[in-house]
Amino acid sequence: MAVELRFKCNRAKDDYIVVDSIEHSKEVLLDIVINEAELGIYLDIPTAIKLSKKIRTEINKVKEVSNG
């Protein structure tokens, strides 16, 4: 049995994102659940890399403000 890692929303306790890979199609799946409605977004590899870089950039901005 696999363990599913859910990235919980900070503002709505039942909302979350699950990230998974789709190996046969070389995609990354973002499974987003908001108010019990589920939405799947399939990203190609270059787009997934851009998203991860953007998330890191935004995290660093938040860290700068909280350290400032």
PQR file of N, CA, C, O and H, with PARSE charges and radii, in Angstrom:
ATOM      1  N   MET A   1       0.839  -1.183   0.000 -0.4000 1.5000
ATOM      2  CA  MET A   1       0.000   0.000   0.000 -0.0000 2.0000
ATOM      3  C   MET A   1       0.880   1.240   0.000  0.5500 1.7000
ATOM      4  O   MET A   1       1.732   1.395   0.874 -0.5500 1.4000
ATOM      5  N   ALA A   2       0.685   2.112  -0.957 -0.4000 1.5000
ATOM      6  CA  ALA A   2       1.485   3.328  -1.078 -0.0000 2.0000
ATOM      7  C   ALA A   2       0.942   4.424  -0.161  0.5500 1.7000
ATOM      8  O   ALA A   2      -0.255   4.494   0.117 -0.5500 1.4000
ATOM      9  H   ALA A   2      -0.007   1.986  -1.668  0.4000 1.0000
ATOM     10  N   VAL A   3       1.838   5.255   0.288 -0.4000 1.5000
ATOM     11  CA  VAL A   3       1.461   6.399   1.106 -0.0000 2.0000
ATOM     12  C   VAL A   3       1.316   7.606   0.181  0.5500 1.7000
ATOM     13  O   VAL A   3       2.210   7.906  -0.611 -0.5500 1.4000
ATOM     14  H   VAL A   3       2.810   5.198   0.063  0.4000 1.0000
ATOM     15  N   GLU A   4       0.189   8.288   0.291 -0.4000 1.5000
ATOM     16  CA  GLU A   4      -0.060   9.460  -0.544 -0.0000 2.0000
ATOM     17  C   GLU A   4       0.328  10.711   0.238  0.5500 1.7000
ATOM     18  O   GLU A   4      -0.179  10.935   1.337 -0.5500 1.4000
ATOM     19  H   GLU A   4      -0.537   8.045   0.934  0.4000 1.0000
ATOM     20  N   LEU A   5       1.217  11.523  -0.316 -0.4000 1.5000
ATOM     21  CA  LEU A   5       1.630  12.763   0.308 -0.0000 2.0000
ATOM     22  C   LEU A   5       0.728  13.875  -0.203  0.5500 1.7000
ATOM     23  O   LEU A   5       0.691  14.172  -1.397 -0.5500 1.4000
ATOM     24  H   LEU A   5       1.629  11.341  -1.210  0.4000 1.0000
ATOM     25  N   ARG A   6       0.002  14.482   0.730 -0.4000 1.5000
ATOM     26  CA  ARG A   6      -0.896  15.581   0.377 -0.0000 2.0000
ATOM     27  C   ARG A   6      -0.294  16.895   0.851  0.5500 1.7000
ATOM     28  O   ARG A   6       0.139  17.017   1.997 -0.5500 1.4000
ATOM     29  H   ARG A   6       0.032  14.241   1.700  0.4000 1.0000
ATOM     30  N   PHE A   7      -0.274  17.869  -0.041 -0.4000 1.5000
ATOM     31  CA  PHE A   7       0.185  19.201   0.307 -0.0000 2.0000
ATOM     32  C   PHE A   7      -1.049  20.000   0.696  0.5500 1.7000
ATOM     33  O   PHE A   7      -1.828  20.437  -0.151 -0.5500 1.4000
ATOM     34  H   PHE A   7      -0.626  17.769  -0.972  0.4000 1.0000
ATOM     35  N   LYS A   8      -1.202  20.178   2.004 -0.4000 1.5000
ATOM     36  CA  LYS A   8      -2.406  20.796   2.560 -0.0000 2.0000
ATOM     37  C   LYS A   8      -2.431  22.300   2.333  0.5500 1.7000
ATOM     38  O   LYS A   8      -1.392  22.960   2.322 -0.5500 1.4000
ATOM     39  H   LYS A   8      -0.569  19.824   2.692  0.4000 1.0000
ATOM     40  N   CYS A   9      -3.619  22.820   2.156 -0.4000 1.5000
ATOM     41  CA  CYS A   9      -3.843  24.256   2.038 -0.0000 2.0000
ATOM     42  C   CYS A   9      -3.711  24.894   3.423  0.5500 1.7000
ATOM     43  O   CYS A   9      -4.200  24.347   4.411 -0.5500 1.4000
ATOM     44  H   CYS A   9      -4.463  22.284   2.165  0.4000 1.0000
ATOM     45  N   ASN A  10      -3.069  26.018   3.490 -0.4000 1.5000
ATOM     46  CA  ASN A  10      -2.880  26.719   4.748 -0.0000 2.0000
ATOM     47  C   ASN A  10      -4.160  27.404   5.231  0.5500 1.7000
ATOM     48  O   ASN A  10      -4.289  27.698   6.420 -0.5500 1.4000
ATOM     49  H   ASN A  10      -2.671  26.463   2.687  0.4000 1.0000
ATOM     50  N   ARG A  11      -5.101  27.658   4.332 -0.4000 1.5000
ATOM     51  CA  ARG A  11      -6.302  28.412   4.685 -0.0000 2.0000
ATOM     52  C   ARG A  11      -7.587  27.579   4.723  0.5500 1.7000
ATOM     53  O   ARG A  11      -8.549  27.964   5.387 -0.5500 1.4000
ATOM     54  H   ARG A  11      -4.996  27.419   3.366  0.4000 1.0000
ATOM     55  N   ALA A  12      -7.610  26.470   4.036 -0.4000 1.5000
ATOM     56  CA  ALA A  12      -8.806  25.616   4.020 -0.0000 2.0000
ATOM     57  C   ALA A  12      -8.360  24.192   4.341  0.5500 1.7000
ATOM     58  O   ALA A  12      -7.673  23.561   3.539 -0.5500 1.4000
ATOM     59  H   ALA A  12      -6.828  26.158   3.497  0.4000 1.0000
ATOM     60  N   LYS A  13      -8.744  23.690   5.498 -0.4000 1.5000
ATOM     61  CA  LYS A  13      -8.172  22.438   6.008 -0.0000 2.0000
ATOM     62  C   LYS A  13      -8.443  21.211   5.142  0.5500 1.7000
ATOM     63  O   LYS A  13      -7.680  20.248   5.208 -0.5500 1.4000
ATOM     64  H   LYS A  13      -9.302  24.203   6.150  0.4000 1.0000
ATOM     65  N   ASP A  14      -9.496  21.213   4.339 -0.4000 1.5000
ATOM     66  CA  ASP A  14      -9.817  20.038   3.527 -0.0000 2.0000
ATOM     67  C   ASP A  14      -9.315  20.136   2.080  0.5500 1.7000
ATOM     68  O   ASP A  14      -9.523  19.214   1.291 -0.5500 1.4000
ATOM     69  H   ASP A  14     -10.115  21.996   4.286  0.4000 1.0000
ATOM     70  N   ASP A  15      -8.663  21.239   1.732 -0.4000 1.5000
ATOM     71  CA  ASP A  15      -8.134  21.414   0.382 -0.0000 2.0000
ATOM     72  C   ASP A  15      -6.680  20.954   0.342  0.5500 1.7000
ATOM     73  O   ASP A  15      -5.937  21.145   1.304 -0.5500 1.4000
ATOM     74  H   ASP A  15      -8.495  21.988   2.373  0.4000 1.0000
ATOM     75  N   TYR A  16      -6.276  20.346  -0.777 -0.4000 1.5000
ATOM     76  CA  TYR A  16      -4.905  19.849  -0.882 -0.0000 2.0000
ATOM     77  C   TYR A  16      -4.528  19.600  -2.341  0.5500 1.7000
ATOM     78  O   TYR A  16      -5.370  19.624  -3.239 -0.5500 1.4000
ATOM     79  H   TYR A  16      -6.880  20.191  -1.559  0.4000 1.0000
ATOM     80  N   ILE A  17      -3.224  19.361  -2.545 -0.4000 1.5000
ATOM     81  CA  ILE A  17      -2.684  18.992  -3.852 -0.0000 2.0000
ATOM     82  C   ILE A  17      -1.876  17.715  -3.685  0.5500 1.7000
ATOM     83  O   ILE A  17      -1.132  17.562  -2.716 -0.5500 1.4000
ATOM     84  H   ILE A  17      -2.540  19.342  -1.816  0.4000 1.0000
ATOM     85  N   VAL A  18      -2.028  16.803  -4.633 -0.4000 1.5000
ATOM     86  CA  VAL A  18      -1.212  15.592  -4.694 -0.0000 2.0000
ATOM     87  C   VAL A  18      -0.432  15.657  -6.006  0.5500 1.7000
ATOM     88  O   VAL A  18      -0.993  15.963  -7.058 -0.5500 1.4000
ATOM     89  H   VAL A  18      -2.632  16.927  -5.420  0.4000 1.0000
ATOM     90  N   VAL A  19       0.858  15.368  -5.931 -0.4000 1.5000
ATOM     91  CA  VAL A  19       1.714  15.376  -7.118 -0.0000 2.0000
ATOM     92  C   VAL A  19       2.111  13.937  -7.434  0.5500 1.7000
ATOM     93  O   VAL A  19       2.534  13.193  -6.550 -0.5500 1.4000
ATOM     94  H   VAL A  19       1.313  15.119  -5.076  0.4000 1.0000
ATOM     95  N   ASP A  20       1.970  13.554  -8.698 -0.4000 1.5000
ATOM     96  CA  ASP A  20       2.298  12.194  -9.115 -0.0000 2.0000
ATOM     97  C   ASP A  20       2.911  12.233 -10.505  0.5500 1.7000
ATOM     98  O   ASP A  20       2.738  13.207 -11.238 -0.5500 1.4000
ATOM     99  H   ASP A  20       1.626  14.159  -9.416  0.4000 1.0000
ATOM    100  N   SER A  21       3.620  11.185 -10.863 -0.4000 1.5000
ATOM    101  CA  SER A  21       4.198  11.111 -12.209 -0.0000 2.0000
ATOM    102  C   SER A  21       3.409  10.106 -13.042  0.5500 1.7000
ATOM    103  O   SER A  21       2.921   9.096 -12.534 -0.5500 1.4000
ATOM    104  H   SER A  21       3.760  10.395 -10.268  0.4000 1.0000
ATOM    105  N   ILE A  22       3.298  10.403 -14.312 -0.4000 1.5000
ATOM    106  CA  ILE A  22       2.651   9.519 -15.270 -0.0000 2.0000
ATOM    107  C   ILE A  22       3.762   9.064 -16.215  0.5500 1.7000
ATOM    108  O   ILE A  22       4.055   9.720 -17.214 -0.5500 1.4000
ATOM    109  H   ILE A  22       3.694  11.223 -14.725  0.4000 1.0000
ATOM    110  N   GLU A  23       4.370   7.935 -15.882 -0.4000 1.5000
ATOM    111  CA  GLU A  23       5.586   7.504 -16.572 -0.0000 2.0000
ATOM    112  C   GLU A  23       5.394   7.228 -18.056  0.5500 1.7000
ATOM    113  O   GLU A  23       6.221   7.644 -18.867 -0.5500 1.4000
ATOM    114  H   GLU A  23       4.132   7.401 -15.070  0.4000 1.0000
ATOM    115  N   HIS A  24       4.328   6.540 -18.428 -0.4000 1.5000
ATOM    116  CA  HIS A  24       4.154   6.160 -19.836 -0.0000 2.0000
ATOM    117  C   HIS A  24       3.947   7.368 -20.747  0.5500 1.7000
ATOM    118  O   HIS A  24       4.225   7.296 -21.944 -0.5500 1.4000
ATOM    119  H   HIS A  24       3.656   6.201 -17.769  0.4000 1.0000
ATOM    120  N   SER A  25       3.460   8.480 -20.187 -0.4000 1.5000
ATOM    121  CA  SER A  25       3.255   9.670 -21.020 -0.0000 2.0000
ATOM    122  C   SER A  25       4.247  10.782 -20.686  0.5500 1.7000
ATOM    123  O   SER A  25       4.174  11.871 -21.257 -0.5500 1.4000
ATOM    124  H   SER A  25       3.234   8.539 -19.214  0.4000 1.0000
ATOM    125  N   LYS A  26       5.174  10.514 -19.763 -0.4000 1.5000
ATOM    126  CA  LYS A  26       6.194  11.485 -19.352 -0.0000 2.0000
ATOM    127  C   LYS A  26       5.566  12.801 -18.934  0.5500 1.7000
ATOM    128  O   LYS A  26       5.958  13.870 -19.403 -0.5500 1.4000
ATOM    129  H   LYS A  26       5.233   9.630 -19.299  0.4000 1.0000
ATOM    130  N   GLU A  27       4.574  12.711 -18.035 -0.4000 1.5000
ATOM    131  CA  GLU A  27       3.891  13.888 -17.513 -0.0000 2.0000
ATOM    132  C   GLU A  27       3.915  13.865 -15.991  0.5500 1.7000
ATOM    133  O   GLU A  27       4.115  12.828 -15.360 -0.5500 1.4000
ATOM    134  H   GLU A  27       4.256  11.843 -17.653  0.4000 1.0000
ATOM    135  N   VAL A  28       3.704  15.045 -15.429 -0.4000 1.5000
ATOM    136  CA  VAL A  28       3.541  15.192 -13.990 -0.0000 2.0000
ATOM    137  C   VAL A  28       2.091  15.611 -13.760  0.5500 1.7000
ATOM    138  O   VAL A  28       1.599  16.550 -14.386 -0.5500 1.4000
ATOM    139  H   VAL A  28       3.541  15.889 -15.942  0.4000 1.0000
ATOM    140  N   LEU A  29       1.418  14.909 -12.862 -0.4000 1.5000
ATOM    141  CA  LEU A  29       0.015  15.187 -12.564 -0.0000 2.0000
ATOM    142  C   LEU A  29      -0.092  15.964 -11.261  0.5500 1.7000
ATOM    143  O   LEU A  29       0.444  15.545 -10.235 -0.5500 1.4000
ATOM    144  H   LEU A  29       1.818  14.147 -12.354  0.4000 1.0000
ATOM    145  N   LEU A  30      -0.789  17.099 -11.304 -0.4000 1.5000
ATOM    146  CA  LEU A  30      -1.170  17.818 -10.102 -0.0000 2.0000
ATOM    147  C   LEU A  30      -2.651  17.534  -9.900  0.5500 1.7000
ATOM    148  O   LEU A  30      -3.490  17.966 -10.690 -0.5500 1.4000
ATOM    149  H   LEU A  30      -1.225  17.439 -12.137  0.4000 1.0000
ATOM    150  N   ASP A  31      -2.956  16.818  -8.856 -0.4000 1.5000
ATOM    151  CA  ASP A  31      -4.346  16.492  -8.529 -0.0000 2.0000
ATOM    152  C   ASP A  31      -4.761  17.464  -7.429  0.5500 1.7000
ATOM    153  O   ASP A  31      -4.303  17.347  -6.292 -0.5500 1.4000
ATOM    154  H   ASP A  31      -2.274  16.467  -8.214  0.4000 1.0000
ATOM    155  N   ILE A  32      -5.626  18.421  -7.762 -0.4000 1.5000
ATOM    156  CA  ILE A  32      -6.004  19.506  -6.860 -0.0000 2.0000
ATOM    157  C   ILE A  32      -7.427  19.269  -6.367  0.5500 1.7000
ATOM    158  O   ILE A  32      -8.343  19.062  -7.162 -0.5500 1.4000
ATOM    159  H   ILE A  32      -5.998  18.515  -8.685  0.4000 1.0000
ATOM    160  N   VAL A  33      -7.601  19.302  -5.049 -0.4000 1.5000
ATOM    161  CA  VAL A  33      -8.921  19.118  -4.455 -0.0000 2.0000
ATOM    162  C   VAL A  33      -9.280  20.388  -3.685  0.5500 1.7000
ATOM    163  O   VAL A  33      -8.594  20.780  -2.741 -0.5500 1.4000
ATOM    164  H   VAL A  33      -6.856  19.471  -4.403  0.4000 1.0000
ATOM    165  N   ILE A  34     -10.382  21.024  -4.117 -0.4000 1.5000
ATOM    166  CA  ILE A  34     -10.880  22.239  -3.474 -0.0000 2.0000
ATOM    167  C   ILE A  34     -12.370  22.064  -3.246  0.5500 1.7000
ATOM    168  O   ILE A  34     -13.125  21.786  -4.177 -0.5500 1.4000
ATOM    169  H   ILE A  34     -10.939  20.706  -4.884  0.4000 1.0000
ATOM    170  N   ASN A  35     -12.784  22.230  -1.996 -0.4000 1.5000
ATOM    171  CA  ASN A  35     -14.204  22.054  -1.636 -0.0000 2.0000
ATOM    172  C   ASN A  35     -14.748  20.729  -2.153  0.5500 1.7000
ATOM    173  O   ASN A  35     -15.867  20.666  -2.661 -0.5500 1.4000
ATOM    174  H   ASN A  35     -12.170  22.456  -1.240  0.4000 1.0000
ATOM    175  N   GLU A  36     -13.956  19.677  -2.024 -0.4000 1.5000
ATOM    176  CA  GLU A  36     -14.290  18.315  -2.435 -0.0000 2.0000
ATOM    177  C   GLU A  36     -14.409  18.134  -3.943  0.5500 1.7000
ATOM    178  O   GLU A  36     -14.738  17.041  -4.405 -0.5500 1.4000
ATOM    179  H   GLU A  36     -13.047  19.728  -1.612  0.4000 1.0000
ATOM    180  N   ALA A  37     -14.145  19.196  -4.729 -0.4000 1.5000
ATOM    181  CA  ALA A  37     -14.121  19.078  -6.187 -0.0000 2.0000
ATOM    182  C   ALA A  37     -12.683  18.773  -6.603  0.5500 1.7000
ATOM    183  O   ALA A  37     -11.741  19.399  -6.117 -0.5500 1.4000
ATOM    184  H   ALA A  37     -13.878  20.083  -4.354  0.4000 1.0000
ATOM    185  N   GLU A  38     -12.525  17.812  -7.498 -0.4000 1.5000
ATOM    186  CA  GLU A  38     -11.195  17.369  -7.905 -0.0000 2.0000
ATOM    187  C   GLU A  38     -10.885  17.819  -9.324  0.5500 1.7000
ATOM    188  O   GLU A  38     -11.724  17.726 -10.220 -0.5500 1.4000
ATOM    189  H   GLU A  38     -13.290  17.303  -7.892  0.4000 1.0000
ATOM    190  N   LEU A  39      -9.657  18.312  -9.512 -0.4000 1.5000
ATOM    191  CA  LEU A  39      -9.201  18.762 -10.812 -0.0000 2.0000
ATOM    192  C   LEU A  39      -7.809  18.214 -11.052  0.5500 1.7000
ATOM    193  O   LEU A  39      -6.931  18.358 -10.202 -0.5500 1.4000
ATOM    194  H   LEU A  39      -8.976  18.387  -8.784  0.4000 1.0000
ATOM    195  N   GLY A  40      -7.599  17.594 -12.190 -0.4000 1.5000
ATOM    196  CA  GLY A  40      -6.281  17.086 -12.550 -0.0000 2.0000
ATOM    197  C   GLY A  40      -5.652  17.962 -13.605  0.5500 1.7000
ATOM    198  O   GLY A  40      -6.280  18.287 -14.612 -0.5500 1.4000
ATOM    199  H   GLY A  40      -8.312  17.478 -12.881  0.4000 1.0000
ATOM    200  N   ILE A  41      -4.400  18.347 -13.373 -0.4000 1.5000
ATOM    201  CA  ILE A  41      -3.648  19.134 -14.344 -0.0000 2.0000
ATOM    202  C   ILE A  41      -2.412  18.337 -14.723  0.5500 1.7000
ATOM    203  O   ILE A  41      -1.624  17.952 -13.859 -0.5500 1.4000
ATOM    204  H   ILE A  41      -3.890  18.083 -12.554  0.4000 1.0000
ATOM    205  N   TYR A  42      -2.245  18.091 -16.011 -0.4000 1.5000
ATOM    206  CA  TYR A  42      -1.118  17.302 -16.513 -0.0000 2.0000
ATOM    207  C   TYR A  42      -0.085  18.246 -17.115  0.5500 1.7000
ATOM    208  O   TYR A  42      -0.379  18.991 -18.049 -0.5500 1.4000
ATOM    209  H   TYR A  42      -2.885  18.404 -16.713  0.4000 1.0000
ATOM    210  N   LEU A  43       1.128  18.207 -16.571 -0.4000 1.5000
ATOM    211  CA  LEU A  43       2.199  19.077 -17.046 -0.0000 2.0000
ATOM    212  C   LEU A  43       3.258  18.263 -17.774  0.5500 1.7000
ATOM    213  O   LEU A  43       3.628  17.174 -17.334 -0.5500 1.4000
ATOM    214  H   LEU A  43       1.368  17.602 -15.812  0.4000 1.0000
ATOM    215  N   ASP A  44       3.746  18.800 -18.895 -0.4000 1.5000
ATOM    216  CA  ASP A  44       4.896  18.160 -19.523 -0.0000 2.0000
ATOM    217  C   ASP A  44       6.129  18.492 -18.677  0.5500 1.7000
ATOM    218  O   ASP A  44       6.064  19.349 -17.795 -0.5500 1.4000
ATOM    219  H   ASP A  44       3.446  19.684 -19.252  0.4000 1.0000
ATOM    220  N   ILE A  45       7.235  17.826 -18.941 -0.4000 1.5000
ATOM    221  CA  ILE A  45       8.430  17.976 -18.112 -0.0000 2.0000
ATOM    222  C   ILE A  45       8.946  19.422 -18.078  0.5500 1.7000
ATOM    223  O   ILE A  45       9.206  19.933 -16.989 -0.5500 1.4000
ATOM    224  H   ILE A  45       7.288  17.131 -19.658  0.4000 1.0000
ATOM    225  N   PRO A  46       9.104  20.100 -19.216 -0.5600 1.5000
ATOM    226  CA  PRO A  46       9.596  21.487 -19.154  0.2800 2.0000
ATOM    227  C   PRO A  46       8.692  22.408 -18.332  0.5500 1.7000
ATOM    228  O   PRO A  46       9.185  23.262 -17.596 -0.5500 1.4000
ATOM    229  N   THR A  47       7.386  22.241 -18.452 -0.4000 1.5000
ATOM    230  CA  THR A  47       6.457  23.068 -17.691 -0.0000 2.0000
ATOM    231  C   THR A  47       6.544  22.755 -16.202  0.5500 1.7000
ATOM    232  O   THR A  47       6.499  23.669 -15.378 -0.5500 1.4000
ATOM    233  H   THR A  47       6.986  21.547 -19.051  0.4000 1.0000
ATOM    234  N   ALA A  48       6.666  21.488 -15.846 -0.4000 1.5000
ATOM    235  CA  ALA A  48       6.801  21.102 -14.443 -0.0000 2.0000
ATOM    236  C   ALA A  48       8.076  21.692 -13.837  0.5500 1.7000
ATOM    237  O   ALA A  48       8.081  22.118 -12.682 -0.5500 1.4000
ATOM    238  H   ALA A  48       6.703  20.746 -16.515  0.4000 1.0000
ATOM    239  N   ILE A  49       9.147  21.712 -14.619 -0.4000 1.5000
ATOM    240  CA  ILE A  49      10.405  22.302 -14.139 -0.0000 2.0000
ATOM    241  C   ILE A  49      10.237  23.802 -13.922  0.5500 1.7000
ATOM    242  O   ILE A  49      10.690  24.333 -12.908 -0.5500 1.4000
ATOM    243  H   ILE A  49       9.142  21.365 -15.556  0.4000 1.0000
ATOM    244  N   LYS A  50       9.594  24.488 -14.859 -0.4000 1.5000
ATOM    245  CA  LYS A  50       9.344  25.928 -14.710 -0.0000 2.0000
ATOM    246  C   LYS A  50       8.498  26.203 -13.472  0.5500 1.7000
ATOM    247  O   LYS A  50       8.767  27.148 -12.732 -0.5500 1.4000
ATOM    248  H   LYS A  50       9.226  24.057 -15.683  0.4000 1.0000
ATOM    249  N   LEU A  51       7.475  25.379 -13.245 -0.4000 1.5000
ATOM    250  CA  LEU A  51       6.623  25.549 -12.065 -0.0000 2.0000
ATOM    251  C   LEU A  51       7.421  25.378 -10.780  0.5500 1.7000
ATOM    252  O   LEU A  51       7.263  26.160  -9.842 -0.5500 1.4000
ATOM    253  H   LEU A  51       7.256  24.611 -13.846  0.4000 1.0000
ATOM    254  N   SER A  52       8.275  24.363 -10.730 -0.4000 1.5000
ATOM    255  CA  SER A  52       9.062  24.137  -9.516 -0.0000 2.0000
ATOM    256  C   SER A  52      10.013  25.305  -9.257  0.5500 1.7000
ATOM    257  O   SER A  52      10.214  25.692  -8.106 -0.5500 1.4000
ATOM    258  H   SER A  52       8.404  23.729 -11.492  0.4000 1.0000
ATOM    259  N   LYS A  53      10.602  25.872 -10.315 -0.4000 1.5000
ATOM    260  CA  LYS A  53      11.481  27.042 -10.155 -0.0000 2.0000
ATOM    261  C   LYS A  53      10.692  28.253  -9.661  0.5500 1.7000
ATOM    262  O   LYS A  53      11.160  29.001  -8.802 -0.5500 1.4000
ATOM    263  H   LYS A  53      10.439  25.558 -11.250  0.4000 1.0000
ATOM    264  N   LYS A  54       9.500  28.438 -10.208 -0.4000 1.5000
ATOM    265  CA  LYS A  54       8.652  29.562  -9.793 -0.0000 2.0000
ATOM    266  C   LYS A  54       8.250  29.422  -8.323  0.5500 1.7000
ATOM    267  O   LYS A  54       8.251  30.406  -7.583 -0.5500 1.4000
ATOM    268  H   LYS A  54       9.121  27.831 -10.906  0.4000 1.0000
ATOM    269  N   ILE A  55       7.911  28.219  -7.906 -0.4000 1.5000
ATOM    270  CA  ILE A  55       7.550  27.984  -6.506 -0.0000 2.0000
ATOM    271  C   ILE A  55       8.735  28.301  -5.601  0.5500 1.7000
ATOM    272  O   ILE A  55       8.565  28.956  -4.573 -0.5500 1.4000
ATOM    273  H   ILE A  55       7.909  27.420  -8.507  0.4000 1.0000
ATOM    274  N   ARG A  56       9.940  27.846  -5.969 -0.4000 1.5000
ATOM    275  CA  ARG A  56      11.134  28.156  -5.165 -0.0000 2.0000
ATOM    276  C   ARG A  56      11.372  29.656  -5.083  0.5500 1.7000
ATOM    277  O   ARG A  56      11.720  30.166  -4.019 -0.5500 1.4000
ATOM    278  H   ARG A  56      10.079  27.314  -6.805  0.4000 1.0000
ATOM    279  N   THR A  57      11.190  30.370  -6.188 -0.4000 1.5000
ATOM    280  CA  THR A  57      11.361  31.823  -6.200 -0.0000 2.0000
ATOM    281  C   THR A  57      10.387  32.490  -5.239  0.5500 1.7000
ATOM    282  O   THR A  57      10.771  33.371  -4.470 -0.5500 1.4000
ATOM    283  H   THR A  57      10.906  29.956  -7.053  0.4000 1.0000
ATOM    284  N   GLU A  58       9.125  32.067  -5.282 -0.4000 1.5000
ATOM    285  CA  GLU A  58       8.112  32.663  -4.406 -0.0000 2.0000
ATOM    286  C   GLU A  58       8.377  32.337  -2.935  0.5500 1.7000
ATOM    287  O   GLU A  58       8.142  33.178  -2.067 -0.5500 1.4000
ATOM    288  H   GLU A  58       8.813  31.350  -5.906  0.4000 1.0000
ATOM    289  N   ILE A  59       8.859  31.134  -2.647 -0.4000 1.5000
ATOM    290  CA  ILE A  59       9.225  30.768  -1.271 -0.0000 2.0000
ATOM    291  C   ILE A  59      10.338  31.680  -0.770  0.5500 1.7000
ATOM    292  O   ILE A  59      10.284  32.166   0.360 -0.5500 1.4000
ATOM    293  H   ILE A  59       9.049  30.451  -3.352  0.4000 1.0000
ATOM    294  N   ASN A  60      11.348  31.914  -1.610 -0.4000 1.5000
ATOM    295  CA  ASN A  60      12.450  32.796  -1.214 -0.0000 2.0000
ATOM    296  C   ASN A  60      11.977  34.216  -0.962  0.5500 1.7000
ATOM    297  O   ASN A  60      12.480  34.876  -0.053 -0.5500 1.4000
ATOM    298  H   ASN A  60      11.392  31.520  -2.527  0.4000 1.0000
ATOM    299  N   LYS A  61      11.020  34.704  -1.746 -0.4000 1.5000
ATOM    300  CA  LYS A  61      10.471  36.040  -1.517 -0.0000 2.0000
ATOM    301  C   LYS A  61       9.775  36.111  -0.161  0.5500 1.7000
ATOM    302  O   LYS A  61       9.946  37.085   0.572 -0.5500 1.4000
ATOM    303  H   LYS A  61      10.612  34.168  -2.485  0.4000 1.0000
ATOM    304  N   VAL A  62       8.993  35.089   0.177 -0.4000 1.5000
ATOM    305  CA  VAL A  62       8.290  35.055   1.461 -0.0000 2.0000
ATOM    306  C   VAL A  62       9.287  34.998   2.603  0.5500 1.7000
ATOM    307  O   VAL A  62       9.103  35.666   3.621 -0.5500 1.4000
ATOM    308  H   VAL A  62       8.854  34.297  -0.418  0.4000 1.0000
ATOM    309  N   LYS A  63      10.345  34.206   2.447 -0.4000 1.5000
ATOM    310  CA  LYS A  63      11.380  34.108   3.479 -0.0000 2.0000
ATOM    311  C   LYS A  63      12.059  35.452   3.706  0.5500 1.7000
ATOM    312  O   LYS A  63      12.333  35.817   4.849 -0.5500 1.4000
ATOM    313  H   LYS A  63      10.495  33.663   1.620  0.4000 1.0000
ATOM    314  N   GLU A  64      12.337  36.201   2.627 -0.4000 1.5000
ATOM    315  CA  GLU A  64      12.980  37.510   2.737 -0.0000 2.0000
ATOM    316  C   GLU A  64      12.110  38.479   3.519  0.5500 1.7000
ATOM    317  O   GLU A  64      12.611  39.226   4.359 -0.5500 1.4000
ATOM    318  H   GLU A  64      12.114  35.904   1.699  0.4000 1.0000
ATOM    319  N   VAL A  65      10.812  38.473   3.251 -0.4000 1.5000
ATOM    320  CA  VAL A  65       9.890  39.366   3.943 -0.0000 2.0000
ATOM    321  C   VAL A  65       9.829  39.007   5.428  0.5500 1.7000
ATOM    322  O   VAL A  65       9.842  39.896   6.279 -0.5500 1.4000
ATOM    323  H   VAL A  65      10.405  37.866   2.569  0.4000 1.0000
ATOM    324  N   SER A  66       9.763  37.720   5.743 -0.4000 1.5000
ATOM    325  CA  SER A  66       9.657  37.310   7.149 -0.0000 2.0000
ATOM    326  C   SER A  66      10.973  37.504   7.898  0.5500 1.7000
ATOM    327  O   SER A  66      10.971  37.636   9.121 -0.5500 1.4000
ATOM    328  H   SER A  66       9.753  36.997   5.052  0.4000 1.0000
ATOM    329  N   ASN A  67      12.093  37.524   7.181 -0.4000 1.5000
ATOM    330  CA  ASN A  67      13.392  37.769   7.813 -0.0000 2.0000
ATOM    331  C   ASN A  67      13.751  39.247   7.855  0.5500 1.7000
ATOM    332  O   ASN A  67      14.642  39.665   8.593 -0.5500 1.4000
ATOM    333  H   ASN A  67      12.095  37.417   6.186  0.4000 1.0000
ATOM    334  N   GLY A  68      13.034  40.033   7.043 -0.4000 1.5000
ATOM    335  CA  GLY A  68      13.350  41.451   6.865 -0.0000 2.0000
ATOM    336  C   GLY A  68      12.964  42.269   8.022  0.5500 1.7000
ATOM    337  O   GLY A  68      13.169  43.483   8.015 -0.5500 1.4000
ATOM    338  H   GLY A  68      12.310  39.693   6.443  0.4000 1.0000
TER
END
